[in-house]
Amino acid sequence: MAQGQIKKSKAPAPKVTQRKQTGARVIKPRKAAAVKQQKMKKKHSAGLTAVTEKSLASKAGHLEMLSGGKKDRLARDAKKDVRKK
């Protein structure tokens, strides 16, 4: 009498049901004025990001994952004290 099918050694791999989402495409500027403007925009946005991260880190100084917080400030002050001596 048949006992049923033998168990498979490994479960089949899950099939992908959704397509992979790609990010938005950026078209590089070709005109000289547009290239210059793009460079300025990139430079200033990087500066804004750095300032924002620094202010967030100083406000959340107890969170040591962010650089620029209380821990970094204390380490910097300690270095200054060593140099003065």
C-alpha positions as CSV (number, residue, x, y, z in Angstrom):
1,M,0.0,0.0,0.0
2,A,1.3,3.5,-0.8
3,Q,2.4,5.6,2.1
4,G,2.5,9.0,0.4
5,Q,5.2,11.1,-1.2
6,I,8.7,11.3,0.2
7,K,9.5,14.7,1.9
8,K,11.6,17.0,-0.1
9,S,15.0,17.8,1.4
10,K,14.8,21.5,0.9
11,A,11.9,23.9,0.4
12,P,11.7,25.5,-3.0
13,A,13.0,29.1,-3.2
14,P,10.4,31.8,-3.0
15,K,9.4,33.4,-6.3
16,V,9.7,37.1,-6.9
17,T,6.2,38.5,-7.2
18,Q,7.0,42.2,-7.5
19,R,9.2,44.0,-10.0
20,K,12.3,45.7,-8.7
21,Q,11.8,49.4,-8.2
22,T,14.4,51.7,-9.7
23,G,15.2,55.2,-8.5
24,A,14.5,58.4,-10.3
25,R,16.8,59.1,-13.2
26,V,19.0,62.3,-13.1
27,I,19.8,63.8,-16.5
28,K,23.3,65.5,-16.3
29,P,23.3,69.1,-17.6
30,R,25.3,69.7,-20.8
31,K,25.3,73.5,-21.1
32,A,28.2,75.2,-19.3
33,A,25.9,77.5,-17.3
34,A,23.8,74.5,-16.2
35,V,26.8,72.5,-15.2
36,K,28.1,75.4,-13.1
37,Q,24.7,75.8,-11.5
38,Q,24.6,72.1,-10.7
39,K,28.0,72.2,-9.0
40,M,26.9,75.2,-6.8
41,K,23.7,73.4,-5.9
42,K,25.6,70.3,-4.9
43,K,28.1,72.2,-2.9
44,H,25.5,74.2,-1.0
45,S,23.2,71.3,-0.4
46,A,26.1,69.3,1.1
47,G,26.9,72.2,3.4
48,L,23.2,72.5,4.5
49,T,23.2,68.7,5.2
50,A,26.3,68.9,7.3
51,V,25.0,71.9,9.4
52,T,21.6,70.1,9.9
53,E,23.3,66.9,11.1
54,K,25.6,68.8,13.4
55,S,22.6,70.7,15.0
56,L,20.7,67.4,15.3
57,A,23.7,65.8,17.0
58,S,24.1,68.7,19.4
59,K,20.4,68.6,20.3
60,A,20.5,64.8,20.8
61,G,23.9,64.8,22.5
62,H,23.0,61.7,24.6
63,L,22.6,59.7,21.4
64,E,26.2,58.7,20.7
65,M,25.5,57.2,17.3
66,L,25.5,60.8,15.8
67,S,28.9,62.4,15.4
68,G,29.3,65.9,16.7
69,G,27.4,65.2,19.9
70,K,28.3,65.5,23.6
71,K,30.9,62.7,23.4
72,D,32.8,64.3,20.5
73,R,32.7,67.7,22.2
74,L,34.1,66.4,25.5
75,A,36.9,64.5,23.6
76,R,37.8,67.8,21.7
77,D,37.8,69.7,25.0
78,A,40.1,67.1,26.6
79,K,42.5,67.4,23.7
80,K,42.6,71.2,24.1
81,D,43.3,70.8,27.8
82,V,46.2,68.5,27.1
83,R,47.7,70.9,24.6
84,K,47.5,73.8,27.1
85,K,49.5,71.9,29.8
